[in-house]
Amino acid sequence: MTVTSIATRCAAPAGLTTGLAAAYISPPAPMFLTSIPTGAGADVHIYQDPDGSLSSDCTGCGEYAWTLVTTQDFAEEHAATCLRPPRRRAA
């Protein structure tokens, strides 16, 4: 059996710094668009990913949602129905 290191398989193209760390480039961070308040005082934050898709997370219940459809309806619907108050942040 032949074993090939993942660092070898993921090596950067010739001319670039070699190694696993150089072969991986993290994608751009999502862009914050807006927040929608919930009835319990939490917020649903909406982000747009570099590919145009939208995602959201709720500071109340913690729900994360993602959609290819560029609409805020999914976040607005969640904000209208979420009854959990904002979660406390970890210290």
C-alpha positions, 0 to 999 in steps of 0.5 A, a space after each residue: 500500500 502506498 501512502 501519500 501525505 495530504 501536504 503533498 497532495 495539496 501542494 501549491 503550484 510551482 513558483 508559489 510557497 509550498 506546503 499545506 498552509 500556502 495551498 489553502 486560501 480562505 474564501 472572502 468573509 460574508 458581507 453584513 447587510 442588515 439586522 431585523 429585530 425580533 419581538 423578544 429583543 433579539 436580532 436576525 443578522 443578514 449576510 451576503 456571501 461572495 457567490 450572491 447567496 444570503 445567510 442569517 443567524 438569530 441572536 435569540 434562538 441561534 438559528 442559522 439559515 442559508 438560501 440561494 434566493 436573494 431575498 430577505 423574506 426568510 429572515 423577516 419570517 423568522 424575526 416575526 416568529 422567534 420568541 427567544 430573548 437574546 442569548 448571553 455572550 460567553 465570557 
